[in-house]
Amino acid sequence: MTKAYIPILLGSSRTGRQSVKVAEFIFGELSQRDRVQTELIDLREYKLPILEERLNEMSTPGPTVLQFCSKLSQADGVLIVTPEYKGGYPGVLKNALDYLEPQALRYKPIGICTVSSGGFGGLNCLTQLQLVCLALGGLPIPDKLPVSNVQDLFDERGNLCNPAFKPKLKSLIEELVWYTEAMINQKQVSRALVK
């Protein structure tokens, strides 16, 4: 079986962001899965310009815009890691998702991990992001991973301080991989029926 391509989308570019530690830890865990190919798509590295026109209307889209959209269109599933800023998700993430074509995430399972420095783990952000994913045709999976008090999750060397995080992450990854493989199998069945 071909490996499922499930990139991790890091939805923050802010200096001092704690979400990068969570995304890197998740990347390490997801990379260990035999049936998964992954990479970390860090929006800080893409430096996408503020959207002024749709991708299909741009005469010369920048290379980072094309690269970002291509990676998401090739993905079998996506795991989004993002902080909650002021009760919502970061503008850089919305800007990036707005570059995608309508239904760009159609039939793609989406896992969501939100982080916050407070005690609610970014639940407002998570709820809003589920709606945006649905609008793009994506399928937010039932399991989710809100991370509270993210500043206390790792020590200064990046070691995990809260052992309860790992089983919750394992549950999210297992469910995301299951849904992603189920969708891959269904797409293959559908293609075979068309032939």
N, CA, C and O of each residue as an XYZ file, in Angstrom:
780
protein
N       0.830     -1.187      0.000
C       0.000      0.000      0.000
C       0.876      1.252      0.000
O       1.875      1.320      0.715
N       0.490      2.240     -0.809
C       1.200      3.508     -0.851
C       1.022      4.240      0.473
O      -0.046      4.188      1.083
N       2.067      4.917      0.907
C       1.980      5.667      2.156
C       1.007      6.826      2.014
O       0.950      7.473      0.968
N       0.246      7.085      3.062
C      -0.654      8.240      3.087
C       0.179      9.486      3.351
O       1.011      9.512      4.257
N      -0.056     10.513      2.550
C       0.650     11.788      2.735
C      -0.198     12.686      3.639
O      -1.248     13.185      3.234
N       0.283     12.880      4.874
C      -0.428     13.689      5.870
C       0.527     14.761      6.398
O       1.219     14.531      7.389
N       0.575     15.924      5.753
C       1.440     16.988      6.268
C       0.862     17.632      7.522
O      -0.341     17.575      7.775
N       1.744     18.239      8.293
C       1.352     19.005      9.475
C       1.450     20.473      9.090
O       2.516     20.949      8.700
N       0.344     21.184      9.198
C       0.300     22.608      8.857
C       0.375     23.422     10.139
O      -0.529     23.371     10.972
N       1.461     24.174     10.291
C       1.655     25.019     11.471
C       1.116     26.409     11.162
O       1.660     27.119     10.316
N       0.047     26.793     11.851
C      -0.693     27.994     11.508
C      -0.328     29.237     12.271
O      -1.211     30.013     12.635
N       0.945     29.454     12.526
C       1.385     30.665     13.208
C       2.766     31.060     12.693
O       3.597     30.204     12.392
N       2.993     32.351     12.598
C       4.317     32.833     12.196
C       4.888     33.803     13.230
O       5.917     34.434     12.991
N       4.232     33.918     14.355
C       4.606     34.902     15.375
C       5.930     34.549     16.045
O       6.221     33.376     16.279
N       6.725     35.559     16.349
C       7.957     35.372     17.103
C       7.611     34.894     18.510
O       6.705     35.433     19.146
N       8.327     33.892     18.992
C       8.101     33.373     20.333
C       6.950     32.394     20.440
O       6.535     32.047     21.546
N       6.430     31.946     19.320
C       5.281     31.027     19.313
C       5.628     29.717     20.016
O       6.703     29.154     19.809
N       4.718     29.248     20.837
C       4.882     27.966     21.525
C       4.362     26.815     20.673
O       4.737     25.661     20.882
N       3.507     27.129     19.721
C       2.900     26.088     18.886
C       3.926     25.341     18.044
O       3.686     24.197     17.656
N       5.064     25.967     17.754
C       6.091     25.293     16.949
C       6.649     24.080     17.707
O       6.979     23.067     17.090
N       6.755     24.176     19.026
C       7.246     23.046     19.816
C       6.277     21.865     19.728
O       6.688     20.711     19.611
N       4.994     22.178     19.785
C       3.968     21.138     19.684
C       4.003     20.516     18.290
O       3.961     19.295     18.147
N       4.082     21.366     17.264
C       4.107     20.865     15.880
C       5.325     19.980     15.626
O       5.215     18.943     14.972
N       6.465     20.381     16.134
C       7.686     19.588     15.945
C       7.594     18.257     16.688
O       8.059     17.234     16.184
N       7.006     18.263     17.864
C       6.830     17.012     18.609
C       5.883     16.078     17.852
O       6.156     14.885     17.718
N       4.775     16.625     17.362
C       3.816     15.827     16.596
C       4.476     15.290     15.331
O       4.254     14.139     14.954
N       5.282     16.113     14.679
C       6.004     15.662     13.485
C       6.872     14.451     13.803
O       6.911     13.490     13.035
N       7.564     14.501     14.931
C       8.406     13.375     15.338
C       7.594     12.107     15.544
O       8.017     11.021     15.149
N       6.429     12.247     16.161
C       5.574     11.078     16.412
C       4.957     10.550     15.115
O       4.939      9.341     14.886
N       4.460     11.437     14.277
C       3.813     11.016     13.028
C       4.822     10.416     12.054
O       4.487      9.516     11.283
N       6.047     10.913     12.089
C       7.106     10.397     11.208
C       7.435      8.939     11.486
O       7.954      8.244     10.612
N       7.138      8.467     12.691
C       7.448      7.085     13.061
C       6.439      6.081     12.509
O       6.656      4.872     12.598
N       5.351      6.567     11.948
C       4.325      5.675     11.386
C       4.800      5.129     10.043
O       5.152      5.891      9.143
N       4.808      3.801      9.915
C       5.286      3.158      8.687
C       4.451      3.511      7.464
O       4.979      3.624      6.358
N       3.155      3.683      7.663
C       2.258      3.872      6.518
C       1.981      5.338      6.206
O       1.084      5.658      5.426
N       2.774      6.239      6.835
C       2.529      7.672      6.667
C       3.783      8.391      6.178
O       4.889      8.147      6.661
N       3.586      9.273      5.219
C       4.625     10.216      4.803
C       4.163     11.584      5.293
O       3.014     11.967      5.072
N       5.047     12.319      5.954
C       4.646     13.613      6.501
C       5.751     14.634      6.331
O       6.893     14.292      6.024
N       5.405     15.863      6.531
C       6.355     16.966      6.592
C       5.693     18.090      7.368
O       4.473     18.122      7.525
N       6.510     19.008      7.848
C       5.996     20.156      8.585
C       5.935     21.345      7.632
O       6.962     21.815      7.141
N       4.727     21.822      7.380
C       4.528     23.016      6.551
C       4.372     24.193      7.509
O       3.314     24.393      8.105
N       5.435     24.960      7.643
C       5.493     26.074      8.589
C       5.192     27.368      7.831
O       5.977     27.786      6.980
N       4.071     27.994      8.135
C       3.686     29.207      7.409
C       4.688     30.343      7.580
O       4.734     31.254      6.753
N       5.480     30.302      8.627
C       6.526     31.321      8.789
C       7.529     31.238      7.634
O       8.025     32.266      7.172
N       7.825     30.044      7.176
C       8.788     29.868      6.092
C       8.209     30.249      4.729
O       8.952     30.620      3.820
N       6.895     30.158      4.587
C       6.272     30.441      3.281
C       6.086     31.934      3.022
O       6.110     32.370      1.871
N       5.903     32.711      4.069
C       5.742     34.162      3.933
C       4.763     34.520      2.795
O       5.087     35.291      1.892
N       3.573     33.941      2.871
C       2.567     34.188      1.841
C       2.096     35.638      1.919
O       1.808     36.136      3.007
N       2.014     36.316      0.780
C       1.506     37.694      0.815
C       0.025     37.716      1.162
O      -0.676     36.716      1.010
N      -0.439     38.864      1.628
C      -1.863     39.015      1.921
C      -2.632     38.806      0.622
O      -2.304     39.390     -0.411
N      -3.649     37.974      0.690
C      -4.439     37.635     -0.498
C      -5.134     38.880     -1.059
O      -5.887     39.562     -0.363
N      -4.859     39.153     -2.331
C      -5.523     40.258     -3.030
C      -6.388     39.757     -4.179
O      -7.353     40.416     -4.569
N      -6.043     38.592     -4.721
C      -6.864     37.978     -5.759
C      -6.715     36.470     -5.683
O      -5.714     35.953     -5.187
N      -7.727     35.770     -6.180
C      -7.719     34.314     -6.124
C      -6.580     33.746     -6.959
O      -6.110     34.359     -7.917
N      -6.159     32.564     -6.563
C      -5.034     31.928     -7.225
C      -5.278     31.779     -8.725
O      -4.382     32.054     -9.523
N      -6.467     31.351     -9.116
C      -6.740     31.127    -10.547
C      -6.879     32.436    -11.331
O      -6.955     32.416    -12.560
N      -6.911     33.558    -10.633
C      -6.999     34.853    -11.303
C      -5.665     35.586    -11.329
O      -5.548     36.640    -11.955
N      -4.653     35.034    -10.653
C      -3.343     35.685    -10.595
C      -2.579     35.435    -11.890
O      -2.522     34.308    -12.382
N      -1.999     36.488    -12.431
C      -1.221     36.315    -13.663
C       0.108     35.612    -13.376
O       0.534     34.755    -14.149
N       0.747     35.963    -12.292
C       2.007     35.308    -11.918
C       2.029     35.056    -10.409
O       2.589     35.848     -9.652
N       1.414     33.948     -9.976
C       1.452     33.644     -8.542
C       2.881     33.352     -8.092
O       3.666     32.739     -8.816
N       3.192     33.798     -6.901
C       4.531     33.574     -6.367
C       4.808     32.089     -6.139
O       3.878     31.302     -5.962
N       6.080     31.711     -6.142
C       6.423     30.290     -5.993
C       5.975     29.694     -4.664
O       5.611     28.520     -4.608
N       5.995     30.489     -3.589
C       5.581     29.934     -2.300
C       4.075     29.679     -2.281
O       3.612     28.723     -1.659
N       3.313     30.532     -2.962
C       1.863     30.322     -3.044
C       1.578     29.026     -3.785
O       0.774     28.209     -3.336
N       2.241     28.838     -4.925
C       2.039     27.618     -5.714
C       2.481     26.382     -4.944
O       1.804     25.354     -4.968
N       3.609     26.483     -4.268
C       4.125     25.342     -3.502
C       3.173     24.968     -2.371
O       2.877     23.791     -2.164
N       2.696     25.979     -1.640
C       1.772     25.728     -0.533
C       0.494     25.060     -1.045
O       0.073     24.034     -0.510
N      -0.111     25.625     -2.058
C      -1.372     25.086     -2.593
C      -1.181     23.684     -3.156
O      -2.060     22.833     -3.020
N      -0.038     23.440     -3.786
C       0.252     22.116     -4.349
C       0.358     21.062     -3.248
O      -0.196     19.969     -3.372
N       1.062     21.389     -2.186
C       1.227     20.422     -1.093
C      -0.117     20.045     -0.474
O      -0.369     18.874     -0.192
N      -0.983     21.048     -0.263
C      -2.283     20.762      0.338
C      -3.184     19.998     -0.629
O      -3.987     19.169     -0.201
N      -3.060     20.266     -1.918
C      -3.895     19.541     -2.882
C      -3.434     18.088     -3.023
O      -4.248     17.212     -3.315
N      -2.155     17.825     -2.823
C      -1.620     16.461     -2.914
C      -1.846     15.654     -1.638
O      -1.741     14.428     -1.649
N      -2.151     16.332     -0.555
C      -2.297     15.652      0.732
C      -3.495     14.706      0.731
O      -4.525     14.985      0.117
N      -3.339     13.583      1.427
C      -4.454     12.654      1.640
C      -5.234     13.044      2.882
O      -6.430     12.769      2.985
N      -4.569     13.675      3.810
C      -5.159     14.176      5.039
C      -4.257     15.289      5.534
O      -3.151     15.455      5.020
N      -4.701     16.056      6.517
C      -3.913     17.176      7.035
C      -4.074     17.218      8.550
O      -5.154     16.959      9.080
N      -2.986     17.548      9.235
C      -3.042     17.780     10.674
C      -2.657     19.241     10.913
O      -1.515     19.635     10.674
N      -3.599     20.025     11.378
C      -3.356     21.451     11.613
C      -3.006     21.664     13.086
O      -3.712     21.198     13.980
N      -1.905     22.375     13.317
C      -1.512     22.779     14.666
C      -1.509     24.297     14.676
O      -0.800     24.926     13.891
N      -2.298     24.888     15.560
C      -2.378     26.347     15.582
C      -2.696     26.860     16.979
O      -3.408     26.207     17.741
N      -2.167     28.028     17.311
C      -2.553     28.644     18.578
C      -3.880     29.369     18.435
O      -4.338     29.661     17.330
N      -4.479     29.647     19.568
C      -5.650     30.523     19.597
C      -5.165     31.918     19.946
O      -4.499     32.119     20.961
N      -5.503     32.884     19.092
C      -5.191     34.286     19.347
C      -6.496     35.047     19.524
O      -7.320     35.097     18.611
N      -6.680     35.632     20.688
C      -7.842     36.488     20.962
C      -9.167     35.822     20.582
O     -10.032     36.440     19.962
N      -9.306     34.558     20.962
C     -10.560     33.838     20.746
C     -10.746     33.267     19.362
O     -11.823     32.755     19.057
N      -9.734     33.334     18.507
C      -9.847     32.800     17.148
C      -8.519     32.248     16.676
O      -7.568     32.135     17.450
N      -8.461     31.903     15.397
C      -7.206     31.378     14.862
C      -6.441     32.511     14.182
O      -7.043     33.519     13.812
N      -5.121     32.365     14.011
C      -4.289     33.446     13.479
C      -4.661     33.847     12.054
O      -5.072     33.015     11.246
N      -4.510     35.126     11.768
C      -4.783     35.647     10.435
C      -3.908     35.010      9.363
O      -4.347     34.836      8.226
N      -2.671     34.660      9.720
C      -1.771     34.050      8.738
C      -2.322     32.699      8.267
O      -2.126     32.319      7.113
N      -3.001     31.982      9.147
C      -3.589     30.695      8.772
C      -4.799     30.911      7.866
O      -4.952     30.220      6.859
N      -5.649     31.859      8.218
C      -6.818     32.144      7.369
C      -6.370     32.617      5.994
O      -6.933     32.201      4.981
N      -5.369     33.479      5.949
C      -4.841     33.964      4.675
C      -4.352     32.801      3.813
O      -4.630     32.749      2.615
N      -3.625     31.872      4.428
C      -3.109     30.710      3.694
C      -4.249     29.838      3.172
O      -4.239     29.431      2.011
N      -5.222     29.554      4.022
C      -6.341     28.709      3.601
C      -7.182     29.378      2.516
O      -7.769     28.700      1.674
N      -7.238     30.709      2.539
C      -7.996     31.429      1.513
C      -7.354     31.314      0.130
O      -8.032     31.512     -0.878
N      -6.072     31.001      0.066
C      -5.413     30.795     -1.224
C      -5.877     29.496     -1.904
O      -5.785     29.366     -3.125
N      -6.367     28.553     -1.121
C      -6.765     27.261     -1.682
C      -8.012     27.411     -2.548
O      -8.877     28.248     -2.288
N      -8.081     26.581     -3.581
C      -9.258     26.558     -4.445
C     -10.464     26.070     -3.637
O     -10.296     25.350     -2.653
N     -11.685     26.458     -4.048
C     -12.863     25.910     -3.375
C     -12.828     24.381     -3.419
O     -12.462     23.792     -4.436
N     -13.202     23.757     -2.333
C     -13.218     22.294     -2.210
C     -11.814     21.665     -2.312
O     -11.692     20.482     -2.630
N     -10.774     22.437     -2.049
C      -9.395     21.929     -2.129
C      -9.141     20.792     -1.142
O      -8.258     19.963     -1.368
N      -9.895     20.746     -0.068
C      -9.706     19.696      0.935
C     -10.788     18.623      0.845
O     -10.987     17.860      1.791
N     -11.480     18.563     -0.278
C     -12.584     17.611     -0.462
C     -12.121     16.180     -0.212
O     -11.116     15.733     -0.764
N     -12.869     15.474      0.627
C     -12.596     14.088      0.995
C     -11.281     13.917      1.753
O     -10.734     12.815      1.792
N     -10.772     14.975      2.347
C      -9.520     14.870      3.101
C      -9.820     15.001      4.596
O     -10.332     16.031      5.036
N      -9.507     13.975      5.367
C      -9.676     14.079      6.816
C      -8.719     15.124      7.398
O      -7.560     15.217      6.993
N      -9.222     15.897      8.346
C      -8.433     16.961      8.960
C      -8.398     16.738     10.468
O      -9.438     16.697     11.125
N      -7.184     16.596     11.007
C      -6.994     16.558     12.451
C      -6.631     17.959     12.913
O      -5.894     18.670     12.231
N      -7.143     18.356     14.061
C      -6.877     19.710     14.549
C      -6.334     19.663     15.970
O      -6.923     19.055     16.864
N      -5.187     20.326     16.153
C      -4.580     20.512     17.472
C      -4.470     22.013     17.704
O      -3.767     22.708     16.970
N      -5.162     22.513     18.724
C      -5.076     23.929     19.063
C      -4.343     24.079     20.385
O      -4.428     23.214     21.257
N      -3.626     25.178     20.526
C      -2.872     25.416     21.757
C      -3.183     26.805     22.294
O      -3.471     27.734     21.540
N      -3.119     26.920     23.596
C      -3.283     28.238     24.211
C      -2.479     28.290     25.504
O      -2.112     27.264     26.077
N      -2.222     29.499     25.939
C      -1.513     29.670     27.209
C      -2.482     29.599     28.382
O      -2.056     29.523     29.535
N      -3.774     29.622     28.099
C      -4.789     29.531     29.141
C      -5.258     28.106     29.361
O      -4.651     27.151     28.877
N      -6.341     27.982     30.094
C      -6.810     26.666     30.517
C      -7.792     25.969     29.606
O      -8.206     24.848     29.901
N      -8.186     26.601     28.493
C      -9.215     25.989     27.649
C      -8.670     25.389     26.347
O      -9.432     24.833     25.556
N      -7.387     25.496     26.128
C      -6.761     24.796     25.007
C      -7.132     25.285     23.619
O      -6.919     24.569     22.640
N      -7.680     26.482     23.510
C      -8.009     27.009     22.190
C      -9.300     26.470     21.600
O      -9.406     26.305     20.385
N     -10.286     26.192     22.449
C     -11.543     25.597     21.972
C     -12.309     26.500     21.014
O     -12.946     26.004     20.085
N     -12.261     27.830     21.221
C     -12.928     28.731     20.279
C     -12.275     28.642     18.903
O     -12.961     28.580     17.882
N     -10.968     28.637     18.887
C     -10.207     28.505     17.649
C     -10.546     27.188     16.959
O     -10.759     27.150     15.747
N     -10.593     26.121     17.727
C     -10.874     24.783     17.184
C     -12.237     24.746     16.491
O     -12.364     24.235     15.378
N     -13.237     25.284     17.150
C     -14.592     25.284     16.587
C     -14.651     26.080     15.290
O     -15.256     25.638     14.313
N     -14.023     27.253     15.282
C     -14.017     28.084     14.075
C     -13.271     27.396     12.934
O     -13.697     27.452     11.781
N     -12.169     26.757     13.263
C     -11.354     26.100     12.245
C     -12.082     24.899     11.628
O     -11.933     24.624     10.437
N     -12.863     24.194     12.436
C     -13.660     23.097     11.895
C     -14.603     23.604     10.804
O     -14.769     22.953      9.773
N     -15.213     24.754     11.029
C     -16.135     25.327     10.044
C     -15.416     25.708      8.752
O     -15.939     25.479      7.661
N     -14.230     26.283      8.867
C     -13.460     26.653      7.677
C     -13.062     25.405      6.900
O     -13.137     25.389      5.671
N     -12.640     24.364      7.603
C     -12.265     23.104      6.934
C     -13.459     22.504      6.199
O     -13.316     22.010      5.080
N     -14.625     22.544      6.818
C     -15.831     22.045      6.153
C     -16.140     22.858      4.905
O     -16.554     22.298      3.890
N     -15.945     24.173      4.967
C     -16.198     25.028      3.808
C     -15.250     24.711      2.654
O     -15.584     24.948      1.493
N     -14.069     24.177      2.969
C     -13.102     23.783      1.943
C     -13.299     22.334      1.497
O     -12.504     21.806      0.721
N     -14.359     21.697      1.990
C     -14.645     20.317      1.613
C     -13.970     19.290      2.492
O     -14.157     18.090      2.292
N     -13.182     19.739      3.472
C     -12.476     18.818      4.351
C     -13.410     18.149      5.349
O     -14.550     18.570      5.542
N     -12.901     17.103      5.973
C     -13.676     16.321      6.933
C     -12.976     16.332      8.291
O     -12.176     15.441      8.577
N     -13.267     17.338      9.138
C     -12.644     17.348     10.464
C     -13.018     16.075     11.221
O     -14.198     15.756     11.369
N     -12.017     15.358     11.693
C     -12.290     14.101     12.382
C     -12.872     14.384     13.763
O     -12.659     15.464     14.313
N     -13.609     13.417     14.333
C     -14.218     13.652     15.651
C     -13.197     13.908     16.764
O     -13.430     14.750     17.632
N     -12.066     13.189     16.746
C     -11.065     13.394     17.790
C     -10.369     14.734     17.557
O     -10.184     15.150     16.413
N      -9.994     15.391     18.615
C      -9.306     16.674     18.523
C      -8.322     16.777     19.678
O      -8.392     16.007     20.636
N      -7.409     17.730     19.581
C      -6.379     17.836     20.610
C      -6.185     19.284     21.046
O      -5.293     19.966     20.541
N      -7.016     19.762     21.983
C      -6.774     21.093     22.545
C      -5.702     21.009     23.636
O      -5.777     20.158     24.523
N      -4.722     21.883     23.564
C      -3.599     21.864     24.512
C      -3.650     23.130     25.361
O      -3.457     24.234     24.851
N      -3.908     22.968     26.649
C      -3.928     24.094     27.582
C      -2.539     24.341     28.151
O      -1.700     23.441     28.179
N      -2.303     25.567     28.603
C      -1.041     25.921     29.271
C       0.165     25.405     28.488
O       1.035     24.729     29.035
N       0.197     25.731     27.220
C       1.223     25.188     26.325
C       2.638     25.533     26.781
O       3.573     24.778     26.513
N       2.802     26.646     27.455
C       4.131     27.058     27.926
C       4.723     26.079     28.935
O       5.929     26.088     29.178
N       3.867     25.228     29.527
C       4.339     24.254     30.514
C       4.491     22.844     29.940
O       4.854     21.915     30.662
N       4.216     22.682     28.646
C       4.217     21.338     28.053
C       5.625     20.787     27.842
O       5.837     19.579     27.945
N       6.590     21.664     27.546
C       7.974     21.247     27.299
C       8.916     22.037     28.198
O       8.615     23.157     28.611
N      10.067     21.428     28.494
C      11.083     22.176     29.234
C      11.912     22.990     28.245
O      11.639     22.990     27.045
N      12.931     23.685     28.762
C      13.737     24.578     27.902
C      14.517     23.821     26.827
O      14.930     24.424     25.837
N      14.729     22.511     27.001
C      15.444     21.712     25.998
C      14.488     20.994     25.042
O      14.926     20.238     24.174
N      13.186     21.230     25.200
C      12.208     20.626     24.296
C      11.713     19.261     24.734
O      11.048     18.571     23.961
N      12.021     18.860     25.949
C      11.539     17.575     26.463
C      10.108     17.718     26.967
O       9.749     18.724     27.579
N       9.303     16.707     26.705
C       7.905     16.711     27.130
C       7.817     16.653     28.654
O       8.428     15.783     29.275
N       7.068     17.565     29.257
C       6.909     17.616     30.714
C       5.615     16.962     31.187
O       5.525     16.501     32.325
N       4.622     16.925     30.314
C       3.315     16.396     30.704
C       3.096     15.053     30.011
O       2.782     15.032     28.821
N       3.253     13.928     30.721
C       3.116     12.608     30.096
C       1.697     12.321     29.601
O       1.514     11.422     28.782
N       0.692     13.057     30.073
C      -0.684     12.836     29.632
C      -0.894     13.272     28.184
O      -1.875     12.878     27.553
N       0.021     14.083     27.657
C      -0.117     14.571     26.279
C       0.065     13.455     25.257
O      -0.627     13.423     24.239
N       0.986     12.548     25.524
C       1.344     11.529     24.537
C       0.181     10.585     24.194
O      -0.049     10.348     23.008
N      -0.557     10.040     25.156
C      -1.684      9.182     24.774
C      -2.792      9.935     24.037
O      -3.451      9.363     23.169
N      -3.003     11.205     24.371
C      -4.003     12.005     23.653
C      -3.565     12.217     22.208
O      -4.378     12.140     21.286
N      -2.275     12.485     22.018
C      -1.739     12.653     20.669
C      -1.827     11.352     19.886
O      -2.179     11.350     18.706
N      -1.506     10.246     20.548
C      -1.584      8.943     19.893
C      -3.000      8.668     19.401
O      -3.184      8.160     18.295
N      -3.987      8.996     20.203
C      -5.380      8.801     19.825
C      -5.733      9.637     18.595
O      -6.378      9.138     17.673
N      -5.315     10.906     18.576
C      -5.574     11.782     17.432
C      -4.917     11.245     16.167
O      -5.545     11.190     15.110
N      -3.658     10.849     16.278
C      -2.933     10.342     15.112
C      -3.572      9.060     14.590
O      -3.767      8.909     13.384
N      -3.899      8.139     15.489
C      -4.497      6.875     15.051
C      -5.822      7.105     14.335
O      -6.103      6.473     13.317
N      -6.632      8.010     14.871
C      -7.920      8.284     14.224
C      -7.725      8.984     12.885
O      -8.418      8.669     11.917
N      -6.796      9.922     12.818
C      -6.536     10.623     11.552
C      -6.013      9.662     10.487
O      -6.441      9.723      9.335
N      -5.099      8.785     10.861
C      -4.568      7.795      9.911
C      -5.681      6.847      9.472
O      -5.767      6.509      8.291
N      -6.527      6.416     10.395
C      -7.624      5.508     10.046
C      -8.557      6.158      9.028
O      -8.867      5.559      7.998
N      -8.999      7.367      9.308
C      -9.895      8.065      8.386
C      -9.216      8.316      7.039
O      -9.842      8.178      5.987
N      -7.946      8.682      7.076
C      -7.231      8.966      5.836
C      -7.110      7.710      4.977
O      -7.355      7.753      3.772
N      -6.734      6.596      5.595
C      -6.627      5.347      4.828
C      -7.988      4.888      4.321
O      -8.087      4.348      3.219
N      -9.036      5.095      5.112
C     -10.383      4.733      4.664
C     -10.779      5.550      3.439
O     -11.386      5.019      2.509
N     -10.441      6.832      3.430
C     -10.765      7.682      2.274
C      -9.928      7.298      1.057
O     -10.432      7.311     -0.066
N      -8.670      6.961      1.263
C      -7.825      6.505      0.148
C      -8.426      5.247     -0.470
O      -8.537      5.137     -1.691
N      -8.813      4.299      0.384
C      -9.410      3.051     -0.111
C     -10.711      3.318     -0.857
O     -10.953      2.726     -1.909
N     -11.543      4.194     -0.332
C     -12.815      4.502     -0.987
C     -12.596      5.174     -2.338
O     -13.319      4.895     -3.295
N     -11.608      6.053     -2.420
C     -11.302      6.715     -3.703
C     -10.852      5.669     -4.730
O     -11.202      5.768     -5.906
N     -10.076      4.662     -4.290
C      -9.630      3.613     -5.210
C     -10.804      2.781     -5.689
O     -10.864      2.417     -6.863
N     -11.740      2.474     -4.797
C     -12.944      1.721     -5.163
C     -13.759      2.523     -6.173
O     -14.221      1.981     -7.177
N     -13.932      3.803     -5.906
C     -14.714      4.672     -6.802
C     -14.089      4.747     -8.187
O     -14.797      4.701     -9.193
N     -12.752      4.865     -8.245
C     -12.059      4.911     -9.548
C     -12.225      3.606    -10.304
O     -12.390      3.606    -11.524
N     -12.181      2.474     -9.570
C     -12.328      1.168    -10.217
C     -13.729      0.994    -10.788
O     -13.907      0.378    -11.839
N     -14.710      1.532    -10.100
C     -16.101      1.418    -10.582
C     -16.340      2.246    -11.842
O     -17.158      1.887    -12.689
N     -15.613      3.360    -11.952
C     -15.768      4.236    -13.121
C     -15.190      3.593    -14.381
O     -15.680      3.826    -15.486
N     -14.143      2.781    -14.206
C     -13.460      2.172    -15.366
C     -14.279      1.136    -16.056
O     -13.830      0.548    -17.039
